[in-house]
Amino acid sequence: MMTWVLEHGVFGDGHQRLAAAVTDAGGQVLDWDDAWLSAQGPHHALQSRSDCIPRAGNVSAKPPKVGETWVIFHGSLGNAALINDVMGWTPGAWCAVERLRCSAWYHAAQPWLVHERWLKTTVRRLVDAPEQVLGEIVSGPRFFVRPDSPLKPFSGRTLARDGVSLRALDYGFYYDDVDLPIIVAPSREVGAEWRFVIVEGEVIAGCAYQADGRAEAERLTGGEPWQVAQEIAGCLPPPDPVYVLDLCAVQGQLRLLELNPFSGADLYACDRVAIVEAVEALLRRSAR
């Protein structure tokens, strides 16, 4: 049996569609409870960060027991990053933080990547010497910056090169490490965006979405974005058996925007039934 542990309040639909797909497939749905991490010790409770409102629905009194069922977590990035180290579930969370760092896959993805040029630096270096850092790759008045980590302690953004500061990089909000690794690149005008769920190198579901406001758009079942996503997924070393791949339109071309951990990614309008079926098939193959 599959047990999906869902952290309510994190995503727009409250996990209703994913929960329905799981139960229709004969699986079990449990509500995540932060107390499960607290029970492992105060250190884990302090690391957990749920960017969500209070949960609705019935919270399970006890977590799933290790080894009795397949357990798949879906919720906040902070919790997804802790699940495998703390709870011992299989597969637990698909959130391979180190393999999903931009610097871990950008080089392999260069033929498709939205950034033609980029460099890895730190918040401290950028704030202390912006012209020295930006002078290597940025010629215009604005540039793009994002965390190297897929856990996104601050959101990717475009900044003016004369407006660099700790405040502009949200220092002290979700992180307080001035040596946080970041990616800097020339800014590019991004149009439409698409999200795809990849399972063992195959595109399983996809949809368009609007990054501003995290609004979903139409579901995809094929077309050019799907084909490009499949080409990329078939060539890139997979960071996880299940992950999320985002495309964007730039000057009439489809480019790879980013890879994300499945267990902490909004599924927008992606087909939940197809995702649940593909995950179950993956787990059954792995058990043979």
C-alpha positions as CSV (number, residue, x, y, z in Angstrom):
1,M,0.0,0.0,0.0
2,M,1.0,3.6,-0.7
3,T,0.7,6.2,2.1
4,W,0.9,9.8,1.1
5,V,1.7,12.2,3.9
6,L,0.3,15.6,2.9
7,E,1.1,18.9,4.6
8,H,-2.1,20.9,4.3
9,G,-2.1,24.7,3.8
10,V,1.1,24.8,1.8
11,F,-0.4,24.8,-1.7
12,G,-3.4,26.6,-3.1
13,D,-5.9,23.7,-3.4
14,G,-5.1,22.4,0.1
15,H,-4.0,19.0,-1.4
16,Q,-7.6,18.1,-2.1
17,R,-6.9,16.9,-5.7
18,L,-3.8,14.9,-4.8
19,A,-5.6,13.3,-1.8
20,A,-8.5,12.3,-4.1
21,A,-6.1,10.8,-6.6
22,V,-4.4,8.8,-3.9
23,T,-7.6,7.4,-2.4
24,D,-9.0,6.6,-5.8
25,A,-5.9,4.5,-6.5
26,G,-6.4,2.6,-3.2
27,G,-3.8,4.4,-1.2
28,Q,-3.9,6.0,2.2
29,V,-3.7,9.7,3.0
30,L,-2.4,11.1,6.3
31,D,-2.0,14.7,7.4
32,W,1.5,15.7,8.2
33,D,2.1,16.8,11.9
34,D,5.1,18.9,12.8
35,A,5.0,17.1,16.2
36,W,6.5,14.1,14.4
37,L,9.7,16.0,14.0
38,S,9.6,17.4,17.5
39,A,9.4,13.8,18.8
40,Q,12.8,13.2,17.2
41,G,14.4,15.9,19.3
42,P,14.5,19.7,19.6
43,H,17.2,20.0,16.9
44,H,14.9,18.7,14.2
45,A,12.0,20.8,15.4
46,L,14.1,23.9,15.1
47,Q,15.1,23.0,11.5
48,S,11.6,22.4,10.3
49,R,10.0,25.4,8.6
50,S,6.4,25.1,7.3
51,D,5.4,28.1,5.2
52,C,1.8,27.3,5.8
53,I,-1.3,28.3,7.6
54,P,-2.8,26.1,10.3
55,R,-3.7,22.7,8.9
56,A,-7.3,21.6,8.3
57,G,-8.7,18.1,8.5
58,N,-7.7,15.3,10.7
59,V,-4.1,15.1,11.9
60,S,-2.9,11.6,12.3
61,A,-2.0,10.9,15.9
62,K,1.0,8.7,14.9
63,P,3.3,8.7,11.9
64,P,3.4,5.7,9.5
65,K,5.6,2.9,10.8
66,V,8.9,2.3,9.0
67,G,8.7,-0.7,6.7
68,E,4.9,-1.2,6.8
69,T,4.0,0.8,3.8
70,W,5.5,3.0,1.1
71,V,5.4,6.6,2.3
72,I,5.6,9.6,0.1
73,F,5.7,13.1,1.6
74,H,4.4,16.2,-0.2
75,G,4.5,19.7,1.5
76,S,6.8,22.4,2.5
77,L,10.4,22.4,1.3
78,G,11.8,22.8,4.8
79,N,10.1,19.6,5.9
80,A,10.8,17.7,2.7
81,A,14.5,18.3,3.3
82,L,14.3,16.7,6.7
83,I,12.1,13.7,6.1
84,N,14.7,11.1,4.9
85,D,17.2,11.9,7.6
86,V,14.7,11.8,10.4
87,M,11.7,9.7,9.7
88,G,13.2,6.6,7.9
89,W,10.3,6.2,5.5
90,T,10.7,4.6,2.0
91,P,10.9,6.5,-0.3
92,G,10.1,9.3,2.1
93,A,10.7,12.6,0.3
94,W,12.1,13.2,-3.1
95,C,14.2,16.2,-2.2
96,A,17.9,15.6,-3.1
97,V,19.1,18.9,-1.9
98,E,22.8,18.6,-3.0
99,R,22.0,17.1,-6.4
100,L,19.3,19.8,-7.0
101,R,21.6,22.8,-6.3
102,C,21.9,24.9,-9.4
103,S,25.7,24.5,-9.4
104,A,25.3,20.7,-9.4
105,W,23.3,20.6,-12.7
106,Y,23.7,23.9,-14.5
107,H,26.8,22.8,-16.5
108,A,25.1,19.6,-17.8
109,A,22.0,21.7,-18.7
110,Q,23.8,24.5,-20.5
111,P,22.4,23.6,-24.0
112,W,18.9,24.3,-22.7
113,L,19.5,26.6,-19.7
114,V,17.8,30.0,-19.5
115,H,21.2,31.5,-18.4
116,E,23.7,31.8,-21.2
117,R,26.3,33.0,-18.6
118,W,26.2,32.6,-14.8
119,L,28.5,32.4,-11.8
120,K,28.3,31.1,-8.3
121,T,29.2,33.4,-5.5
122,T,28.0,34.3,-2.0
123,V,25.7,36.9,-0.5
124,R,28.7,38.4,1.3
125,R,30.8,38.7,-1.8
126,L,28.0,40.3,-3.8
127,V,27.1,42.8,-1.2
128,D,30.7,43.7,-0.3
129,A,31.9,44.0,-3.9
130,P,29.0,44.1,-6.4
131,E,30.9,45.7,-9.3
132,Q,33.7,43.2,-8.9
133,V,31.3,40.3,-9.0
134,L,28.9,41.6,-11.6
135,G,31.7,42.9,-13.8
136,E,32.6,39.3,-14.8
137,I,29.3,38.6,-16.5
138,V,26.7,41.5,-16.3
139,S,26.9,44.4,-18.7
140,G,23.5,45.9,-18.2
141,P,22.0,47.9,-15.3
142,R,20.0,44.9,-13.9
143,F,20.9,41.3,-13.1
144,F,19.2,38.1,-11.8
145,V,20.1,36.5,-8.5
146,R,18.8,33.4,-6.7
147,P,20.0,31.0,-4.0
148,D,22.1,28.0,-5.2
149,S,20.0,25.8,-2.9
150,P,16.7,24.3,-4.2
151,L,15.2,25.1,-0.7
152,K,15.1,28.7,-1.8
153,P,15.8,30.7,1.4
154,F,14.8,33.7,-0.7
155,S,13.0,33.9,-4.0
156,G,14.9,34.5,-7.3
157,R,14.7,38.1,-8.4
158,T,16.0,40.8,-10.7
159,L,17.9,43.6,-9.0
160,A,19.5,46.9,-10.1
161,R,23.3,46.6,-9.9
162,D,23.4,49.8,-7.9
163,G,20.7,48.5,-5.5
164,V,22.5,45.5,-3.9
165,S,22.1,45.2,-0.2
166,L,21.4,42.6,2.5
167,R,17.9,43.9,2.7
168,A,17.4,43.5,-1.1
169,L,18.4,39.8,-0.7
170,D,16.0,39.2,2.2
171,Y,18.8,38.6,4.7
172,G,17.4,37.9,8.2
173,F,14.1,36.7,6.9
174,Y,14.5,33.0,6.2
175,Y,18.3,32.9,6.5
176,D,21.1,34.6,8.4
177,D,24.2,33.2,6.8
178,V,26.0,36.0,4.8
179,D,28.0,33.2,3.2
180,L,24.9,31.7,1.6
181,P,25.9,30.4,-1.9
182,I,24.0,32.2,-4.7
183,I,23.8,32.3,-8.4
184,V,24.2,35.5,-10.4
185,A,23.3,35.9,-14.1
186,P,22.4,38.6,-16.6
187,S,18.6,39.3,-16.4
188,R,16.4,37.9,-19.2
189,E,12.8,38.7,-20.1
190,V,10.8,35.6,-19.3
191,G,7.4,34.9,-20.9
192,A,5.2,31.9,-20.4
193,E,6.2,29.2,-17.9
194,W,5.5,25.5,-17.7
195,R,5.9,22.9,-15.0
196,F,6.5,19.2,-15.6
197,V,6.7,16.2,-13.3
198,I,9.4,13.7,-14.3
199,V,9.4,10.1,-13.2
200,E,12.4,8.0,-14.1
201,G,13.3,10.2,-17.0
202,E,9.8,10.4,-18.4
203,V,7.4,13.4,-18.5
204,I,4.3,12.2,-16.7
205,A,2.3,15.4,-16.3
206,G,2.6,19.1,-17.2
207,C,0.8,22.4,-17.1
208,A,1.3,26.1,-17.7
209,Y,1.5,28.4,-14.7
210,Q,2.0,32.0,-13.7
211,A,4.9,32.5,-11.3
212,D,3.4,35.8,-10.0
213,G,0.8,34.7,-7.5
214,R,1.5,31.0,-8.1
215,A,-1.5,30.7,-10.4
216,E,-2.1,27.6,-12.4
217,A,-3.2,27.6,-16.1
218,E,-4.1,24.9,-18.5
219,R,-3.1,21.3,-18.2
220,L,-0.9,19.9,-20.9
221,T,-1.0,16.4,-22.6
222,G,1.5,17.1,-25.3
223,G,2.8,19.9,-27.6
224,E,6.2,21.6,-28.0
225,P,6.8,22.4,-24.3
226,W,6.1,18.8,-23.4
227,Q,8.5,17.6,-26.2
228,V,11.3,19.9,-25.0
229,A,10.8,18.9,-21.4
230,Q,11.1,15.2,-22.5
231,E,14.3,15.9,-24.5
232,I,15.9,17.6,-21.5
233,A,14.7,14.9,-19.0
234,G,16.1,12.2,-21.3
235,C,19.5,13.8,-21.4
236,L,20.1,15.2,-18.0
237,P,21.3,12.9,-15.1
238,P,18.2,12.7,-12.9
239,P,18.7,14.4,-9.5
240,D,15.9,12.1,-8.1
241,P,13.7,9.3,-9.4
242,V,10.9,11.9,-9.3
243,Y,11.4,15.6,-9.7
244,V,10.0,18.8,-11.2
245,L,11.3,20.5,-14.3
246,D,10.3,24.1,-15.3
247,L,10.5,25.6,-18.8
248,C,10.0,29.2,-19.8
249,A,9.8,31.2,-23.1
250,V,12.7,33.5,-23.8
251,Q,12.8,35.5,-27.1
252,G,10.7,32.9,-28.9
253,Q,12.7,29.9,-27.5
254,L,11.8,27.4,-24.8
255,R,14.5,27.3,-22.2
256,L,15.1,25.4,-19.0
257,L,14.3,27.6,-16.0
258,E,15.0,25.3,-13.0
259,L,14.7,21.9,-11.4
260,N,12.8,21.5,-8.2
261,P,12.3,18.8,-5.5
262,F,9.0,17.0,-6.2
263,S,8.1,16.7,-2.5
264,G,8.2,20.4,-2.0
265,A,6.8,21.6,-5.4
266,D,3.4,23.0,-6.2
267,L,1.8,20.7,-8.8
268,Y,-0.5,23.5,-10.2
269,A,-2.8,21.9,-12.8
270,C,-0.7,18.8,-13.4
271,D,-2.6,15.6,-13.6
272,R,-2.6,14.1,-10.1
273,V,-4.0,10.8,-11.2
274,A,-1.2,10.3,-13.7
275,I,1.4,11.3,-11.1
276,V,0.0,8.9,-8.5
277,E,-0.1,6.0,-11.0
278,A,3.5,6.7,-12.1
279,V,4.8,6.8,-8.6
280,E,3.0,3.6,-7.7
281,A,4.5,1.9,-10.8
282,L,7.9,3.2,-9.9
283,L,7.7,1.8,-6.4
284,R,6.4,-1.6,-7.6
285,R,9.3,-1.9,-10.0
286,S,11.8,-1.0,-7.3
287,A,10.4,-3.7,-5.1
288,R,11.0,-6.5,-7.6
